[in-house]
Every structure is written in C-alpha cells, then in structure tokens.
C-alpha cells in the first residue's frame, strides 16, 4: 500500500510518499504525477519526499529515475532509500552521515 499526499504550495510541489512503491502503486503514483503536473498553472520545483517509503521494487525505481530526469528532487532517509536515491542520481551516499 502507498499513501500519496500532495503539498501544492509554491514554489515547491511536493509529493509525500509513505509505504511501498511497488506493483500497482507505481502506476498510481505515475497517474497522480501526470495529473497534477498537467493541472499546474505555474512553473515550480517538484519534490518527491521518500522519507516514509519502506520498499521500492524495480518498477518503482524506474519511475523514480524517470521523475528525477524530469527534474524532481528526491528526499530520502535511512540507508535503503538513500542507496536507492544515490543509484538513481549517481551520487555516492554515506550511511554513516546524519540523515537529511
């Protein structure tokens, strides 16, 4: 199960995710993303808050990579999600550093 909460306050459009980004929830996030971006009347930064995500399958990783290529900022905590984000953004991660 995945919970998606949207904070639509300029200048940043934030999608807060909680739960598992896997299976049918990947398409649900994609649909939500496309619907929200199509209805925007202004250009703003976009952010995916992954701090509440507990699992990401291959389809979820691909979607996160696609959204990152659309300039979405990915926020993560914990070694697992930091490693997923590091893989997508190609930035090394250090799990011993304080979480952001």
Secondary structure, DSSP 8 states (H G I E B T S, - for coil): -EEEEEEEETTEEEEEEEEEE-THHHHHHHHHHHHHHHH-SS--EEEEEEEEEEEE-HHHHHHHHHHHHTT-EEE--SHHHHHHHHHHHT----TTS---
